[in-house]
Each structure stands twice: as C-alpha cells, then as structure tokens.
Amino acid sequence: MGGKATDIDIGVFCVLHTYGRKLNWNVRLHLSVTRGGLCKKTSLWEPINFKAKTTEKCWRAAITQLLESNYSELDLTGEGCPYIRHEQDWSRFLISQYCRRWKLHLAKKRLM
C-alpha cells in the first residue's frame, strides 16, 4: 500500500443517509475523517494524506468484510431486503456491491 504507518489517533464520524433529495429510498454512508491526528507519544497534531484510489480499495474491502462477518447480527427480514434470505444471498449481494465503483470525495487541503 505504501505510505508510512503512524501511531496517531484520528477523528472519524459516520452518517447513514436513507433518502435522496427527492425523498426516494437511496441508502448511503457518509464518513468523515480528519486530515491528521494526535500523536500518541507527543500529543502533537500530525497531518496525514489519503490517496484516492488506495483509500477507495481499502474502504470497500473493509466495509464488505465487516458486513459479511456480521451477517448473523443483521436483521434482513424487512421489505427492503426481499431477495436476501440466506447467507449465500448476502454474500452474492456484497460481491455485487464490492465490484461497483464507490464514490469517495477527498476534500482538498485548505489553508487557514
């Protein structure tokens, strides 16, 4: 993957959106991550950068792996999931989503 590993604490928050602007069913996840973090040794701020292609691949793999490994914890019995009745259905769905392009927006660094 390249880059250097750092021992820092970063800030992360996630928002689940279920509807689009036209109030149509459009589920998606918004995740925000700080462009740096606090060094665990010095408590000083250390900037970090993300490369779009590498980040997209890692994010896509991590999320699909997380969802696949937690199948037993999910309630997929509702109307929104009529085609997922077994773990094999869930795996096929995740593979189809993994193969799609996931839109990542990496904001440009702004000077203060």
C-alpha positions in Angstrom: 0.0 0.0 0.0 2.9 2.4 0.5 2.9 5.3 2.9 4.2 5.1 6.5 2.5 3.8 9.5 2.0 6.3 12.2 0.8 5.8 15.8 -1.8 8.5 15.9 -5.4 8.9 16.9 -7.6 10.3 14.2 -11.2 11.6 14.3 -13.9 9.7 12.4 -17.7 10.1 12.3 -20.2 8.3 10.1 -23.7 9.3 9.0 -26.3 6.9 7.4 -28.5 8.6 4.8 -31.6 6.7 3.8 -33.3 9.1 1.4 -32.2 11.2 -1.5 -33.2 14.8 -2.3 -36.4 13.7 -3.9 -37.3 11.7 -0.8 -36.6 8.5 -2.7 -35.1 5.5 -1.0 -31.3 5.9 -1.5 -29.2 4.4 1.2 -25.6 5.5 1.5 -23.0 6.1 4.1 -21.1 9.4 4.7 -17.8 9.0 6.5 -15.6 11.9 7.5 -12.0 11.5 8.7 -9.7 14.2 9.9 -6.7 15.1 7.8 -4.4 14.3 10.7 -4.4 13.1 14.2 -2.8 13.4 17.6 0.4 11.5 18.1 0.0 9.0 20.9 3.6 9.7 22.2 3.8 13.5 21.9 0.1 14.6 21.8 1.1 16.9 18.9 -1.0 17.2 15.7 0.4 15.2 12.8 -1.0 15.8 9.3 -1.9 12.8 7.1 -2.9 12.5 3.5 -5.0 9.9 1.7 -4.5 8.7 -1.9 -8.0 8.3 -3.5 -7.5 5.0 -5.4 -5.8 3.3 -2.5 -8.3 4.6 0.0 -11.3 3.5 -2.1 -10.0 0.0 -2.4 -9.2 -0.3 1.3 -12.5 1.2 2.3 -14.5 -1.0 0.0 -12.7 -4.2 1.2 -13.0 -3.3 4.9 -16.7 -2.5 4.7 -17.7 -5.5 2.7 -15.6 -7.7 5.0 -17.3 -6.2 8.1 -20.8 -6.7 6.7 -20.0 -10.3 5.7 -18.5 -11.2 9.0 -21.6 -9.8 10.9 -24.3 -11.4 8.8 -25.7 -13.2 11.9 -26.2 -9.9 13.7 -28.2 -8.2 10.9 -32.0 -8.2 10.5 -32.7 -8.5 6.8 -36.3 -9.6 7.2 -37.9 -6.3 6.2 -39.4 -5.2 2.9 -36.2 -3.6 1.8 -34.4 -6.9 1.5 -36.8 -9.3 -0.2 -34.0 -11.2 -2.1 -31.7 -11.8 0.9 -33.0 -14.8 2.8 -29.8 -16.8 3.3 -26.1 -16.1 4.0 -25.3 -17.1 0.4 -27.7 -14.4 -0.9 -26.0 -11.9 1.4 -22.5 -12.9 0.1 -23.7 -12.6 -3.6 -25.1 -9.1 -2.8 -21.9 -8.0 -1.2 -19.8 -9.2 -4.1 -22.0 -7.2 -6.5 -21.6 -4.1 -4.4 -17.8 -4.6 -4.0 -17.5 -4.7 -7.8 -19.2 -1.4 -8.2 -17.3 1.9 -8.0 -17.7 3.6 -4.7 -17.7 7.3 -4.7 -15.1 8.8 -2.4 -14.8 12.5 -2.0 -11.4 13.6 -0.7 -11.6 17.3 0.1 -8.6 19.5 -0.9 -6.4 20.7 1.9 -7.4 24.3 2.9 -5.1 26.8 4.3 -6.3 28.5 7.4 
